[in-house]
Amino acid sequence: MSATAHAASPSSSSASSGGGHAIPSHLNSPWRPYQLWQRRVYPNQVWIFVGTALGLLVIFNIIHHLRVRSRKNALLRNLNVPTEKAEPTGNNTVSWRRLPRAVETGFKIAAFRWTIPYGRTYVLSLAEVFFTVGYLAALLIWSFINSHGAQQPFWSQRTGAIAYKQFMLLPLLAGKNNIITLLTGLSYEKINIMHRAIARTLFILILLHTFQKVESFSRANLTQERYYTGVMGTVAFGAIFLTSLRPARSNAVELFLIIHIILVAVFLAGMYFHQPEDSLYVWLFVGFWLFDRASRVLRMIFVNRGESAS
């Protein structure tokens, strides 16, 4: 076989020998082993990227705590030293030791106080916009890289695989009692920004994964478990996305929480049966959510016990 014939587009159709039934091109392509390798390896590479980013946040948090402790120790030492008349240093001198703190303060003001209008009455912080764009860009790069001109057989399954393994981030960033807040020092408000950004990005990947299969939605196919459970998960996550928009979320908070939990349960059931070989990620999702619920209950018990004792 010539090199040109071997590098032919995987999207071309072919027929099975003898039976006369058409075989889907992506299943009868010389690129198939490479596509399966991408589907297995690229989602793990995305997790390496996410883990590295979280690791940097943990390092920054440790440095921040060390700086705070250093300042406290310096203040305590100064309290024990007799005061001396400070020599004039001039009005135009700048303490370079204050520069890191000034940069940190400026970053917080720009990221969380500067906003972009969103609709008529709502706004988005720059942190929310930048994190959403950055996370979306990263996932789209891993979804479409090495797809030989964005050919569908390369990215169609890969988008679903990447989204499936990223879902367990959502409960980690949804609760007030989560490990990421403990390790990074980020407040619940900032963590919740990341939660919404990741959910929006994963919804885009779900749509990419689902819509490329619409042409194969026949009555026979939709009776297959992998098809109808995938549709169930997509519809449930779409409903989660719509009911989580700020107007719906802020106008009926209690109703939003009830609907949110029900829809998440439907979505997880769909994903479990859609891709049972990767069900570990569904159980991790459930485990992280149960951890948040249990820690919240224990916290309420200890708080109430402390108040009754006082």
N, C-alpha and C positions, 0 to 999 in steps of 0.2 A: 504494500500500500504506500502510495506517495505521501510526502509530508503535507501536501495541500489537501489530500483527501482525508488525512487523519485529523487535520485542524478544522474540518468542516463544522459549521454552526450546529450546536446541539439542538437547536429549535426546529431543525428540519424533521419531517415525519418519515417514519419507516414502517414496514409491515412485517409481521412475523412470517417466517417461512412455513409454508404448508397450510396454516390455519386460515390465512386471509384476513385475520382481524388486525386492525391497526394497533400498534404498540405506542404508547405515549413517548414522544421523542426524548424527554428527559430521562426515561427509564431505559432507553436503548441507545444511549450515547456513549462514545468513548470517554467523555468527560465525567461520567457518572461517579467513578471512585473519587475523583478530585472534588466533586460537589459534595459528596458525603463527608469527605475529610474537612472541607470548609465548614459544613454544618456542625461538625463535632468540635472543631478547634476554635473557630472564631468567637462563639459565645463565651468560651473560657478566657480568651484574650480580652474580651470586654470586661470580664470580672477582674482581670489583672489590672486593667485601667482604672476601674472603679475603686478597687482595693488600694491602689497606689494613691489615688486622690484622698480617700479616707485616711490613709496612713499619714499623708502630709498634714491633714487637719489635726490628727492626734499629736504629731510632732509640734505643730504650732501651739497647740493647747498646753503641752508640757513646757515649752519655752515661755509661754505667757505666765504660767504658774510659778516658774522659777524666777522670772522677773519680778512678779508681785512679792514673792517671799524675800528676794534680795532688797527691794525697796523697804519692806517692813523691818528687816534687820538693820538697814541703814538708819531708819528713823529711830529705832530703839537705841542704837549706838549714840546717835546725836543727843538723845535725851539724857544720857549719862555723861556727856562731855560739857564742861563749862562753856558758856557762850562767850564768844570773842567778837570784837568789833570787826565786822567784815570790811575788807578793803574794797574801795570802788573799782568796778571792772569796766565802767563805761556803759553808756546807754545803748550802744550799737552792737554789743557782743551777744552772741547766740550760743546757748549751751547745746552742743551736738548730742549730748546724752538724751535730750528730749526729742530728738528727731524720730526715733522709732515709734514713740508714743504719738507724736503728731501725725505721722503717716497712718498709723492704725486708726486714729480718730477720724482723719479725713476719709479713709476708705469706708468706715462705717457710715459716715454721713452720706457719702455718694451712693453707696450700695443700698441702704435701707431707708433713707429719707427722700432721695430724689425719686420721682415717680414719673410714669408714662400714662396718659389717660387711656382707660379701657372702657369703652362705652360712654354713656352719659354721666354716670354717677360713680364709677369705680376706676381705680388706678392700679398699676402694677409697679412694684419697686424695680430698680435697675438690677438688684441681685436676682430677683425672680426671672427677669428677662434674660440676663446673661447666663444664668445657670441652665435655663430651658434651652436656649440656643446652643450652648456648648455641649450639653448632654445629647441633644438631638443630632448635632453635627457628628459627634463621636459614634453614635449608634448607626447613623446612616452611612458613615464611612465604612464601618465593619460590615454593613449589610450589602454594600454595592462594590466594594473593592474586589479586584480580580474577578469581575463578572463578565469580562470580555465584551465590552460594549453594552453593559447592563442587560444582558440576555436573561430572560425570565427564569430558566431552569437553575441559574446560579444563585439568584437572590430570593426567589419566592419562598423556598423552605427555610433559608437562612434567617430571614426576618422573623419568622415564627419561632425558630429555635433561640434566637437572641432574646426576644421578648419573654419567652417562657422562663428562661433562667434569670431574668432580671426582676420578675414579679415579686420575689420574696423580699426585695428592698422596701416595698410599700408599707408593710406592717411595721418594719423597723423605724420608719420615718413618720408613722401616723400617731403613735401613742406618746403620752407625756412621760412615760416611764420606759425609756428605751436605751439600749446599750450605746448607740451612736452619740446621744446627748451626753452620756456619762464620759465617754472617751474623748470626744472632740470639744466639749464645753459649749457647743452651740445651743442657743435657747430653743424652746419649743416652737416659737414663731418662725425662726430661721429654718429649723428642721421641717416644719410644715410646708414652707416654700419649696424645699427640695422634693417633698412628697408629691405635691401637685405637679411640679415640673416633670418628674419621672413618670407619673401617671399619664400625662398628656403625650409624652414622647412614646411610651409603650402603646398607647392607643393608635398612634400613627403607624407603628410597625404592625399592629394587628390588622389594620385596614389594608396595608400593603400585602400582607400574607393572605388575607381573605379575598380581596377583590380580584386577584389574579386567578382565582378558582371559580369565579362566578360563571364563566362560560361552560364549566363542567357540572353545573348544578342541575342535573336531571333527576327525575323522580327515582330512578334506580339508585343513583349515587347518594341522594339525600336520605335513603333508608339505611345506609351504612353508618356504623357507629362513629367512625372518625369524622365523617362529614357533618352529621347533625349535632354532634357534641361541639365541633368547632364553631358552627353557626350559633349554637346556644351560648358559648363563651363570648363570641364577638358581640352578639346582641346585648348580653348582660353587661359587658364592659362599656358598650356605647351608652347604655342607660345610666351606668355609674358616672360616666363623663358628663352627661347632660344634667343629671340631678346634682352634680357637684359644682356646677358653675355658681359663681358668687351670688347672683340674685336668688336662685333657688335655695342655696345653702344658708344664706343669712336671714331669709324671711320665714323659714320654718325649720328651725334647728333640730327639734326633737323628731319631727317627721323625717327629716333628712337622715338622721342617724339610724332610724329603724329601716328605712328603705335601703340605705347604704349597706347595712349588714346583710339584709336579705339578698341583695343583688350580688354582693361579694360571694356569698355562699353558692348561688347559682353559677357564677363564673368559675369558681374553684371546682365545682362538680363537673362542669363542661371540660375544663382543662385536664382534670384527672383522667377522664375516660377518653379524651382526645389524644393524649400522649401518655399512656400508662407507664411506658418504660422510663419516663422522666418524672414519675410521681413524687420522687424525693423532694422536689422543689415545692410541690403543693403542700406536703407535710411540713416543710420548713416554714412556709407562709403561715400555716395554721399554728405551728409551735410558737412563732414570734408573736402572733396575735394573742394567744392564750397567756404567754408570759406577761404581756402588757396588762391584760385583764387581771391576772392573779396578783401582780405587783400593785396594781391600783387598789384592789380590795384590801390587801394587807396594809397598804399605806393608810387607808381610811380607818382600819381597825386600830392601828397604833395611834393615830391622831386622836380618835375618839377616846381611847383608853387614857391617853395623856391628859385630855381635857377633863375627863371624869375624875382622875386622880387629883388634879389641881383644885 
